[in-house]
Amino acid sequence: MPKAGQKPTDGNKKLLEIIFRNMGGKRFTDNVINDILPLVNSISLRGVLDRIIKDENVSSNSGIITTSDEIKAFDIIKTILSLSRGVKIDLDRINYRDYKDSFKILVDDNQRKSICSIEITKTKKFLSVGNNRHEINAISVRELTKFKKEIVESAIKAGS
C-alpha cells in the first residue's frame, strides 16, 4: 500500500474499494480513499487475513490451515524447552502436527509422544498439557510460560 500522501495505484484502489464495501460503505470517492489509506497497513491486513483463514477453516470440510498464532505457540514452547535445564531432548526432534480441531506439539512427529496441544476457537484459546486443559487469554510468552513446569514435565516424559 502506498504511504499517506502518495497516489494509490488502480490495484490498491480496488482493494480499498473492497474494504470500504465490506465495511458497509455506499459511495466510494477520492475523499474515502484518503481517509482509508492511512488505516490500511501490513498489520491490519495480516489480522484480517488470519480472521478469514480461521473462518474458512471452521466452515471448510477438509482444509487444515496452520495459522500464525499456532506457529507462534510452537516457537514459544520450543524456546521454553530449549531454556529448561531438565530437558535433554534434541530440539530437532520437536515438531508439530496440525489437525482440524487442534495443533499438537510432538516429539519425533509421533502422536503418542505429545508434549501439549493448542486449541483456538473463534472466542477462546486453550492449552492442553496431559490431562489438564487451561484457558489462555492470548498466544504469548507471558501466557504460555505460566505453564512452563507442566510443559517441561510433559516434554521429558514424551522424550523418554
N, C-alpha and C positions, 0 to 999 in steps of 0.2 A: 504494500500500500504506500502511496506517496505520503510524504510528510506534510504537515499543515503548511499552506501557502503554495504548495506545488499543485500543478494541474493533474487531475486523475486521468488515466487512460480510459479507452472505451471498455476494456475488460474490467477495470476497477469500478467504473460507473455501474456496470451491470451487476457486479457483486454488491455494491452499495444499494442498488435498487432492490435486489432480492432481500437483503437485510431489512430495508425500510418496509417493504411489503409484508414481510413476516412479522414486523412489529405492529402491523395494522395500519400503516400509513396509506394515504389515498393519493396525494399529489406529490410527485417526485420532481423537485425543482433544483436549480443550482444552489439556492439557499439551504435546502435539505442536505445536499451533498456536502456543503461547507460545515454544516452542523454535525453530521455523522462522521465525516472523515477523520477528525482527531480522536474519535472514540474507538475506532477500529484499529487494532494492532495485533501483533502475534499472540499476545497473552489472551486477549478476548477471543480470537479465532480458535486457539487451542482449547479453551474452555468450552466453546460451542461445539467443536469437533468431538471432544470427549463425551459431552452430553448426547450428541447424535449417535455416537458409537454405542453408548450404553443403551439407548432406546432401541437401536437396531438389534443389539444383542438380546435384549429382553423379548422383542417381538419376533425375532428370527427363530426358525426351527432347527437350523443346523450351524449357523455361523458362530464360531468362538473367536472373539476378538480380545486380545490382550491389551488392556488399557495402560496408560502411563501411570496411573495410581498403583496398579499391580506390579509393574516393573519397579516403581519407586519402593514399594514394600519389600520386594525381593532384595533390592540393593541395600536397604536399611538393615534387614535381618542378616544378610550375608556379612555386612560390616560389623554388626553386633557380635556375630560368631567369630569373626577374624580378630576382634579385640579381646575376646574372652580367653583367659589362660587355660581353662579346663578343656577347651575344645581342641582335639588333636586331629580333626578331620581336615584333609586337604581340601581347600576351598573350591578346587576344580570339580570335586565330587558333588557339590551342592548345586542343584538346578531346580527348575520349576516345571510344572505341567498345568496348563490352563484348561479348565473344564467349564461347561456352560454355567454351572451354579457356584463354582469356587475356583480358587487359584491356590494350588498346593506347592509348598516348598519341600523338596525331597533330597535325599541322599542317594547317589548312584541312579537317579531317574527311576527309582523303584517305589511304587505306591505303598508298599509295606514299610518303607523307611521314611515316613512322613515326619517332618520337623513341625510344620504348622500349616494352616490354610487361612486364606483371606476370603471373605465373602463381602461383596459390595452390592447392595440393592439400591434402588432409587433414593431411599431415605436414610438407610443405616449402613454401617460398616462393622464387620465382626472379624476378630482374630480368634481362631481356634487352635489351641495347643493341647494335644492329648484329648482328654475328655472335657476340658474347660473351654467354654465359649465366652469371649469377652466382647462387649460392645465398645467400639472405639469412636472417638469424635472425628478423627481425621487420619489419613495415612501420613504420619510424620515421625520424625526421630523421637520427639517428646512422647508421643502416644505409645509407640512400639517399644521403647526402652523401659516402659513401666512393667513390661512382661519379660524382661531380659532373663531373669532366673529360670522361668519356665521354658523359654525358647532354648536356652543353653542346655538345660537338662534333657529336653526332648532331642536336641541335636546329638548329644553324647550317646543317648540311648539308641537313636536311629543309626548312628555311625559305627556302633559296635557289633 
